[in-house]
Amino acid sequence: TEGTVSRSLATNLTSGSITHNRSMLFISHSQTYLSIPDTDGLDITNAITVGAWVKSRYASGSYTAGESAGSRGILTKANANGKFTLDAQLTGGTWCPRFHVNNAAALATGATEIVDTNWHFLVGTYDKDAGGSDELKVYRDGILDGVANYSTAIATSTGNLIIGHYYSTHYAWDGYIDEVSIWTGSLSADSIYALYNHGNPTDLLQSWG
């Protein structure tokens, strides 16, 4: 799927020169981001998995991306605050992975630092019909890092899929983003761990990067 880049990325795409040998890198800072037009295939309501490799340009103590403290968007399918969003959330002085749905009606927030100039593999999953109290989950480097209890279908949206910021550019990720992927269905913990260790995705809906 093609998208529109806000500001030129020509000088920010690197081939084979970063940890993990990422073949193509997307760097977001200030108001640089990728906007992908809405498609019916992105109207996933009951079960979803989203993932991306990310690397911040700064360590946590000097992380100043965007204009608003508190959250840095990596991927969001929006109108308003997002029908599903994977981002970094500042919690108690630590930038943690977070996955949320339906305009933040439910949020799974991790507890482990991701803004440290290292590559991290972030994954958010949701299964409305999973039962229990942990239908919404967020993973960091193949390990479960946060859960939330929620059992409402994700609302559909005509908004674009945005890579690089949350619902406005004030909440921009400042760093690299690669291998953004979306699956229909909620991947298991074992599958996510395998992906982190160079496993192959199955039933992949879309992949960018």
C-alpha positions in Angstrom: 0.0 0.0 0.0 1.4 3.4 -0.9 1.4 6.3 1.5 2.2 10.0 1.6 5.4 11.2 3.3 5.2 14.5 5.2 8.6 16.1 4.5 11.4 14.3 2.6 12.8 11.1 4.0 15.5 10.8 1.3 18.4 11.5 3.7 16.9 9.4 6.4 16.7 6.0 4.7 19.7 3.7 5.4 20.5 0.3 4.0 22.2 -2.4 6.1 24.1 -0.1 8.4 22.3 -0.4 11.7 21.9 -3.1 14.3 19.7 -6.0 13.1 20.6 -5.2 9.5 17.4 -3.3 9.0 17.0 -3.0 5.2 15.0 0.2 5.3 14.6 2.7 8.1 12.0 5.3 8.7 13.0 8.2 11.0 10.4 10.4 12.5 11.2 13.7 14.2 9.2 16.8 14.7 6.6 16.6 11.8 8.1 13.8 9.7 5.7 10.9 9.3 4.1 8.5 6.9 0.4 8.6 6.1 -1.2 5.5 4.5 -4.7 5.8 3.0 -7.6 4.0 4.7 -8.6 0.6 3.2 -11.4 -1.8 4.2 -8.7 -4.3 5.2 -7.7 -2.1 8.1 -11.2 -2.2 9.6 -10.2 -5.0 12.1 -12.7 -5.1 14.9 -12.4 -8.3 17.0 -8.8 -9.4 17.0 -5.6 -7.7 15.8 -1.9 -7.7 16.2 0.4 -4.8 15.3 4.2 -4.7 15.5 7.2 -2.6 14.7 10.9 -2.4 15.3 11.8 1.0 16.8 15.0 2.8 18.0 15.0 6.2 19.7 17.6 8.8 18.6 18.1 9.8 22.2 18.4 8.2 25.6 15.4 8.7 27.9 16.8 11.6 29.9 17.3 13.8 26.8 14.3 12.6 24.8 12.6 15.7 23.5 10.7 14.6 20.4 7.5 16.6 19.6 6.1 19.3 21.7 4.1 17.4 24.3 5.4 15.2 27.1 3.8 11.9 27.8 3.4 9.9 24.6 5.2 9.3 21.3 3.2 7.7 18.5 4.7 4.8 16.5 1.6 3.6 14.7 -2.1 4.7 14.9 -5.2 4.1 12.9 -7.1 7.3 13.6 -9.8 9.5 13.8 -9.4 11.6 16.9 -7.3 9.7 19.4 -7.0 6.5 17.5 -9.0 3.3 16.9 -5.8 1.4 17.6 -2.5 2.8 18.6 1.0 1.6 19.4 3.1 4.2 21.2 5.6 5.0 23.9 4.2 6.4 27.1 6.2 8.2 29.8 5.4 6.5 33.1 7.2 7.4 36.3 10.2 8.7 34.4 10.4 5.6 32.1 9.3 5.5 28.4 7.3 2.3 28.2 5.5 0.5 25.3 1.8 1.0 25.2 -1.0 -0.4 23.0 -4.6 1.0 23.2 -7.9 0.8 21.3 -11.0 2.9 20.8 -9.7 6.3 21.6 -7.8 5.0 24.6 -10.8 3.3 26.2 -8.5 0.5 27.2 -4.7 0.8 27.5 -2.1 -1.9 28.0 1.0 -0.1 29.3 4.3 -1.8 29.8 6.9 -1.1 32.5 10.2 -1.5 30.6 12.3 1.2 29.0 12.3 1.5 25.2 13.9 4.9 24.8 17.6 4.0 25.2 19.0 4.2 21.6 18.7 0.4 21.2 16.5 -1.4 18.8 13.3 -2.9 20.3 10.6 -5.0 18.9 7.2 -3.8 20.0 3.9 -5.7 19.6 0.3 -5.0 20.6 -2.4 -7.6 20.5 -6.1 -7.5 21.2 -8.7 -10.4 21.2 -12.2 -9.2 22.2 -13.4 -12.8 22.7 -10.3 -14.1 24.6 -12.1 -14.0 28.0 -10.3 -13.4 31.3 -8.8 -10.1 32.2 -6.0 -9.6 29.7 -7.5 -9.3 26.3 -5.3 -6.3 25.4 -1.5 -6.9 25.6 1.7 -5.2 24.8 5.1 -6.9 24.3 8.7 -5.6 24.3 11.3 -7.7 22.6 9.2 -10.8 22.6 8.2 -10.6 26.3 4.8 -9.6 27.7 5.1 -6.2 29.3 1.6 -5.0 30.0 -2.1 -6.1 29.9 -5.6 -4.6 30.2 -9.1 -6.0 30.6 -11.4 -5.0 27.7 -14.0 -6.8 25.6 -15.5 -4.3 23.1 -15.1 -4.4 19.4 -12.7 -1.9 17.9 -14.6 0.8 16.1 -14.0 1.3 12.4 -12.4 4.5 11.2 -12.0 6.3 7.9 -8.8 7.9 9.1 -5.4 7.2 7.6 -2.9 4.8 9.1 -0.2 7.0 10.5 3.4 5.8 11.1 5.5 8.2 13.2 3.1 10.1 15.4 0.0 9.7 17.6 -3.2 11.7 16.7 -1.3 14.9 16.1 2.3 15.8 15.3 2.8 17.1 18.8 3.1 13.4 19.8 5.8 12.4 17.3 8.3 9.5 17.7 11.9 10.7 17.4 13.9 7.8 16.1 13.8 5.0 13.6 10.8 2.8 12.8 11.0 -0.3 10.7 9.0 -3.4 9.7 5.6 -2.1 10.7 3.2 -5.0 10.4 -0.5 -5.6 11.0 -2.1 -9.0 11.4 -5.8 -10.0 11.5 -6.1 -12.1 14.7 -4.2 -12.0 18.0 -0.8 -13.7 17.7 0.2 -16.0 20.6 3.1 -15.2 23.0 5.1 -18.0 21.4 4.6 -16.6 17.9 5.6 -13.1 19.0 8.7 -14.4 20.7 9.6 -16.3 17.5 9.2 -13.2 15.4 11.5 -11.4 17.8 14.1 -14.1 17.2 13.7 -13.8 13.4 10.7 -16.0 13.0 8.4 -15.6 10.0 5.0 -13.9 10.3 2.0 -15.8 9.3 -1.4 -14.6 8.0 0.2 -11.1 7.5 -2.4 -8.5 6.5 0.0 -5.6 5.7 3.7 -4.8 6.2 5.5 -1.6 5.6 9.3 -1.2 5.6 
